[in-house]
Amino acid sequence: MANEGIAKWFGLRRSNFILNPRTDAAFYATRTGVDIPSIVENLQVDLVTEVSPKRFFWGIYGGGKTHTLFKVSKELENITPIKPIYVECPNVGRNSKFLHLYHDGIMASMGQDFVVGLFEKFIEKIGLVRRDELERRIKEVIEDIELSKAIASLLGATPSKKVSFWRYLCGGKTIAKDLDELAQTEDLTEAEPTKLAGIIIAIGKVVKEVEGKNLVLILDELDRLLTVTDIASALSFQNAFRILVDPIQKDVAIIMGCTAGQLREVPEPVLGDTSERAALGPVLSKLGRHNLIEIQQLEPNDIDSFIKEVINYVREPNIDVRQRVAELKEDISETLEPDFFPITKEAIEALKAILGGNTTPREITLRMTQAAGKAYLMKKPVITRDVIG
């Protein structure tokens, strides 16, 4: 296959240089302005002092926000007990409300097996007690009497009842018979966004109680909320977000990611209405400016080191790079250094020239990949200046 050929041809582990935020989270190239160890340390400080951290990562498209979120999450998970849940904001319409993000994003990402299983373990931990005592003990932890009744209904529940519970909890339409079995009077399809936020927080409380971990909710791609233009709909998001990012909310860590060239370009459901755009708006104000982390494009001085680190990450570890360079030195007219193999120095300079002002990791790795493809099809032993473009 061609993709296997290109990797072997250039001594790489794969056929491209494009970074996948999820699968390549262990790797993060050094860059000015993004201090991963410091970010992780500050998050850890919040967690150990029982102040669930809240952060807002923002920056231009392709700047590496999602990769940063996954890297930070992975590093944090290595040093402290957390349960990270990555949520990609679904596509929404102008009249979409927080329920849409709650149902299609947050709860879908948590999944039925995790949430229902979590509450079953919670009931098991409480032990064999009367139904009213079970509800009371659940309420002591989650501080929500109605939700406590629904959770208690999972005691000895059949598979179909578990499905009904899940449908109710994630905000789906629930028939009267199922509501009766869950000891509820109405479903959550018209629930206030603050109630939905409260359920998320309750799940965080139970994660602590059962697993001894902090729930970390990573809400990414929030720029998709730009399509929510109805005022009442935007307010539903704001009302939920304000509960979740409130400093006194200590049961769920909230890490948000959003593409925006400037803070005033942050979607209205997060920032606030037009009259508030001179300031941070109701949600970001609760976060505070010190918790707003901008992920900028690479500084010019960072580009060479970024390219070198990406190459070394993607390169096949078993190849003898210095030997390959020595063998090719007489056959090529451009400068080839072991740290940058299989890209010549002249090719890198040409790459930087065509980038112009767009020095994002996404653009750089895409250009590197395109150049590798052209060089391979031309059967060049290395990536030279003439294939850049």
Secondary structure, DSSP 4 states (H G I P E B T S, - for coil): -HHHHHHHHHTBSSS-----TTTTTT-----TT--HHHHHHHHHHHHHTT---EEEEEESTTSSHHHHHHHHHHHHHHHS-EEEEEEEPPP--TT--HHHIIIIIIIHHH-HHHHHHHHHHHHHHH-S--HHHHHHHHHHHH--HHHHHHHHTTTT--HHHHHHHHHHHTT----HHHHHHTT-SS-STT--HHHHHHHHHHHHHHHHHHHS-EEEEEEE-GGGGGG---HHHHHHHHHHHHHHH-TT--SEEEEEEEE-SSGGGS-HHHH--GGGTTS-HHHHHHH-GGGEEE-PPPPGGGHHHHHHHHHHHHB-TTS-HHHHHHHHTTT-SS---GGGTTB-HHHHHHHHHHHTT---HHHHHHHHHHHHHHHHHTT-SSB-GGG--
